Amino acid sequence: MKNIKLVIALLATPLILTGCGSTTDSETATPSTAETVSEATSTTSADASTSSAVDGDDPVFDIIDVVLAEYPDGIITSIDREDSVDRYDVDVVSGEEIIELEVTPDGQIHIDEREGDDDDIREARTATITAAQAIGLALDQHPEGVLDSAELNEDDGLLEWEIELDNASRHDLTELNIPAN
């Protein structure tokens, strides 16, 4: 019988000591499970909204990934899906030059031309919204669309992405202007 009382006392001691702990020091209190879950959920929601503007079903996002893998410091300034063939023309600023590329959906890159247009390079470095983000925003507004073209342009002092979307049959759907900063 003494052994049973001893076991009960040993099991009850942590519960009693927990009840004696101070909860008035809010600076050292650890967050409750509900607070931790809430913070994790809000972080996940923020991450999901960011990725939804960059990820999508449109194959242009794969093209962007291929180009940026080849030119990690690159800034894409123009993407144009060819109408008659399954290929994209992409302009990317890398270093002090603009490289014009032809990119196929299977990831093959062919360099068409290199040039140094100071205005276009400056515009690319000034933009705070990337091509992928601008395209994602346009597709969020028109989820049935697919990218036809996206081009970074400055017009009357405003830097913006001119986005043209087609429908699934490759017919014109809409044109949008997305601020680039």
C-alpha positions in Angstrom: 0.0 0.0 0.0 2.9 2.3 0.8 4.3 1.7 -2.7 1.0 2.8 -4.3 0.9 6.0 -2.3 4.5 6.7 -3.3 3.8 6.1 -7.0 0.7 8.5 -6.8 2.8 11.1 -5.0 5.6 10.9 -7.6 3.1 11.2 -10.5 1.2 14.1 -8.9 4.4 16.1 -8.1 4.9 17.5 -11.6 1.2 18.5 -11.8 1.4 20.3 -8.5 4.7 22.0 -9.4 3.2 23.2 -12.8 0.3 24.8 -11.0 2.8 26.7 -8.7 4.7 28.2 -11.6 4.4 32.0 -12.2 2.5 33.2 -15.3 2.9 36.9 -14.6 6.2 37.3 -16.5 4.9 37.7 -20.0 8.3 38.2 -21.5 9.5 34.7 -20.7 6.2 32.9 -21.3 6.2 30.6 -24.3 3.4 31.0 -26.8 0.5 28.6 -26.5 -0.1 26.0 -29.1 -3.0 28.0 -30.5 -0.7 31.1 -30.9 2.0 29.1 -32.6 -0.5 27.5 -35.0 -2.0 30.9 -35.7 1.5 32.4 -36.5 2.4 29.4 -38.7 -0.9 29.7 -40.6 -0.5 33.4 -41.2 3.1 32.8 -42.5 1.9 30.0 -44.7 -0.9 32.2 -46.1 1.5 35.0 -46.9 3.9 32.5 -48.6 1.0 31.1 -50.6 -0.2 34.5 -51.8 3.4 35.3 -52.9 3.8 32.0 -54.7 0.4 32.2 -56.4 1.6 35.3 -58.1 4.7 33.5 -59.4 3.6 29.9 -59.9 0.9 28.7 -62.3 -0.1 26.3 -65.0 1.0 28.5 -67.9 4.2 27.0 -69.4 5.8 30.5 -69.4 6.8 30.0 -65.8 8.9 27.0 -66.8 10.5 29.2 -69.5 11.3 31.8 -66.9 12.8 29.2 -64.6 15.0 27.9 -67.5 16.3 31.4 -68.3 17.0 32.4 -64.7 18.8 29.1 -64.1 21.1 30.0 -67.1 21.4 33.7 -66.1 21.0 33.7 -62.3 21.7 37.5 -62.1 19.4 38.1 -65.1 16.4 40.4 -65.3 13.8 39.4 -67.8 12.4 42.4 -69.7 10.4 40.8 -72.4 8.8 37.4 -73.2 6.9 36.7 -76.4 5.3 33.3 -77.2 5.6 32.6 -80.9 2.2 32.0 -82.5 3.1 29.4 -85.1 5.7 27.3 -83.1 6.1 26.2 -79.6 8.9 28.6 -78.7 9.4 31.9 -76.7 11.5 34.9 -77.5 13.0 36.2 -74.2 15.1 39.3 -73.5 17.2 39.2 -70.4 19.5 41.8 -68.9 22.7 40.2 -67.7 25.5 42.4 -66.6 25.7 45.4 -69.0 24.0 43.8 -72.0 20.6 42.6 -73.2 20.6 39.1 -74.5 17.9 38.0 -76.9 17.1 34.4 -76.5 14.9 31.7 -78.2 13.7 29.2 -75.6 11.9 26.0 -76.2 9.6 24.3 -73.6 12.1 21.5 -73.2 14.7 24.0 -72.0 16.9 24.5 -75.0 18.2 28.1 -75.2 19.6 29.7 -78.4 21.2 33.1 -78.2 19.9 35.3 -81.1 21.7 38.6 -80.3 23.5 40.7 -77.7 23.1 44.4 -77.4 23.7 47.2 -74.9 20.7 49.5 -74.6 21.4 51.7 -71.6 17.8 52.8 -71.2 16.5 49.3 -71.2 19.1 48.1 -68.8 18.3 51.1 -66.5 14.6 50.3 -66.7 15.2 46.6 -65.8 17.2 47.5 -62.8 14.6 50.1 -61.7 11.7 47.6 -61.8 10.7 46.1 -58.5 8.0 43.8 -59.9 9.6 40.9 -61.9 8.2 39.5 -65.2 7.0 36.4 -63.3 5.2 38.4 -60.7 3.5 40.7 -63.3 2.4 37.7 -65.4 1.1 36.0 -62.2 -0.9 39.1 -61.3 -2.4 39.2 -64.8 -3.3 35.5 -64.7 -4.8 35.9 -61.3 -7.2 38.5 -62.9 -7.8 36.2 -66.0 -7.2 32.6 -64.9 -8.4 31.3 -68.2 -5.7 33.1 -70.0 -2.3 32.1 -71.3 0.6 34.5 -71.8 1.1 35.8 -75.3 3.6 38.5 -74.4 5.0 40.6 -71.5 7.2 43.6 -72.0 8.7 46.1 -69.6 8.2 49.6 -70.9 8.4 53.2 -69.7 5.6 55.4 -70.9 5.3 59.0 -69.7 7.6 58.4 -66.8 5.7 55.3 -65.6 7.5 52.0 -65.7 5.0 49.1 -66.4 4.6 45.6 -67.7 2.5 45.4 -70.8 0.9 42.0 -70.7 -1.1 40.4 -73.5 -3.1 37.2 -72.7 -4.7 34.8 -75.1 -7.4 32.2 -74.5 -6.6 28.5 -74.7 -7.2 28.6 -78.5 -4.4 31.3 -78.8 -6.9 34.0 -79.7 -6.6 37.5 -78.1 -8.2 37.6 -74.7 -7.0 40.9 -73.1 -4.3 43.4 -72.6 -3.2 44.7 -69.2 -0.7 47.2 -67.8 0.8 46.2 -64.5 2.9 48.8 -62.6 6.6 47.6 -62.5 7.3 49.4 -59.2 
